[in-house]
Amino acid sequence: MTAEDYTVEVPASKPAQTSVPVHPLLAERWSPRALDPATVLSDEQFTALFEAARWAPSWGNTQPARYLAARRGEPTFDRIHGTLSRGNKGWTSNAAALAIGVARVVDEDGEPMPYGEYGLALATENLVLQAVAEGLYGHQMAGFDRDAARAEFGIPAEFEPIVAVAIGGLGSLAGMPERLQEKELRPRTRKPLAELVFTDTWGQPRF
């Protein structure tokens, strides 16, 4: 299949095919790369992403999640963009905002912070779902240089950069490499519940 076989429109919605209904915020969440370079986040929208992250649960209310964040056009956006992998740099320049999620992994007494990465994950899911609620999309990425991010922003040793996030509006497939077009149009899939949830003994499906 070639790029000519595709239309240039990304599906506006790719709802999850669930065994029972789930909340629309969950069903509609997906991670496009085709972002609209014209999308701009208002001050309130941008703040709300991180306010949502702030109210995520965490072990003992330790709140280990931190973020480096900026909107497109701000110098910090370009600095975050510079830490991304080559593949991610190719499409994230159209994002309305970029962020790097950082987890506290050592507490104030110099001891390992329990569940620091888990806390960051919960906060970042809140951030992404807030984006969905605003009619936006969040794409989380492992493809960035942690050491480069640490050096660029002076991240202390007791914190670990874990994830990068691009937030924006839905754009077009036009000009995207064929391999990325294929990913954008590919149906969303997940393993069945029978492979994920067990009862009585390990491997015995609950559903």
N, C-alpha and C positions, 0 to 999 in steps of 0.2 A: 504494500500500500504506500502510495506517495502522498506528498503534501497536497497535490492537486485533487486527490480524492476527498479531501475534507472541505467542509464549509469553513469560513473564518470565524464562526460564532462558537463561543464556549457555552455549554449548557448553563443557563442562569440558575438552574437548580439540579442537583444530583442527590435527591433524598435517599437516605439509607433504606434498604429493603429489609424491614425488621419482621420478626415472627409475631410480635404484638406491637401496638402503637407505642411510641416513645415521644417525649416532648419535642416539638418542632425545632428548638434550638439544637438539640442533639442530632435529629434526623437530617437537618439541613447543613450541618457543619461539614465542610470538606476543604481541601487544601490546594486551590488552584495556583498555578505559576503565571498564568496569563492575567496580569494585573493592569489596571487602567492608569496610564501616566497622568490623566487629568484629575484623578480623585485626590481630594484634599481633605484632611481631617480638621474639624473645628477644634478649638481649644477644649471645649467640653467633651467631645468624642475622644480626643487623645487622653485627657485626664481620666475619663471613665474607664478606659482599658486597665489602667494601673490601680484605680480605686477598686475595681472588681478583683484584681489580683491581691490587693491588700487584705481583702476580707475572706480569703481562702482559709480553710482549716490548716493547722500545723501542729506538730507534736508539742504538747505543753505550751501552746501559743508562743513558740519560740520565733515564729515568723522569719524563716531563713532566706526567703526570696528577696533578691535585689535585681534591679534592671538598669542597664544603660540604654537610653532610648532617645530617638529624635525623629522629627518629621522630615520628609524630603525637602531639600533646599537649605537645611541647617547643616553647619559644618560637621556636627557629630554624626549625622546620617552618613556622610561620605566616609568618615573614619570607621564606622561599623561596617559599611559596605566593603571597605578595604580588607577586612579580616575574613570575609566569606570565601568559600572555595570557588574555583574558577567556574564550575558549573552553576553555582548559585548566583555569582556575580552577573551572569548573563541575563537574568530575568528580574532580579530584585531591584534594579535601578528604577523600575516603574512603581515600586511600592510607595504607598503614602507615608509609611513609617517603618522604621526598623528598630529592633531591640535585641539586646543580648541578655538572657536570663542567667543570673549568677546565684549560686547557693552558698550559704554559710555552712562550712563543713567542720570548723573548729570553734568551740565556744569561747567565752571570755576567760575561762580558766585554763585554756590550752588543751582541753579535752575534745575528742571527736564529737561533733554535733549529731545526735541521733536523728535520722530521717531528714537530713537537710535537703538532699536531692528530691526526696519524696515531697517535701513541702514546696519546693520550687515547681515541681510538676503540677501539683494541685493549683498553685497560684497561676501558672501559665495556662492551664485549661480554663480557669475562670476568665483570664484575659481574652482567650480565643472565643469563648462563648459570648462575652460582652461584644466582641467584634461582630459576631453573627447577629446579635440583637440589634446592632446598629446598621444592619444591611451590608456589612463588610466581610472580609475573609482574612483569616490568619493562617499562615503557612509556617510551621515549625521546622527547623533545620538543625541537623547535626553537623552539616558541612560548613564549618568555619574553623579558623585557627585559634585554638584556645590560648596558646602562648602569645600569639600576636595580639589578641584582645587584652590579655593581662598586661603586656608591655605598653600597648597604646593608651590604655586608660588607667594604669597604675593600680590594678586590682590587687588588694592585699592577699597574703599567703593563706589566710584563714577562709578565703572565699574561692570558689571554683566556678569558672564560666562553664555552663552546661549546654545551653541551647540558644540559637538565634531565631528570631521571629520576624516575618514580613507581614505587614497589615496593609490592606488596600481594597479597592473596588475591582470588580471583574472587568477584564479587558478583552482583547481579541487574540485569536491565534495567529493573525497576520504577522509574518516575519519571524515567528518562532521556529527553531529547528524541528525537523520532523519527529525526532525522538520525544521531544517535549509535547508536541501536538498530540502524539499518540497517548501520552500519559494523561493529558487533559480530557480526552474523550473516552478514556477507558472506564468501564463501569466500576463503581465502588464495590468491593467485596470484603467479606470477613469470614473467618472460620465459623462453622455452626456452633450453637450453644452446646451441643452434645460433646464437642471437643474441648470445651472451656470450663464447664461447671459440672462437678461430680458430687455424688452422694454415696453413702454407705462405705465405699472403698474407692481408692484412686482409680480413675478411668471408668467408673460406673456413671454414665450420664444421668444428670438430674432432670434434664429437659429433653 
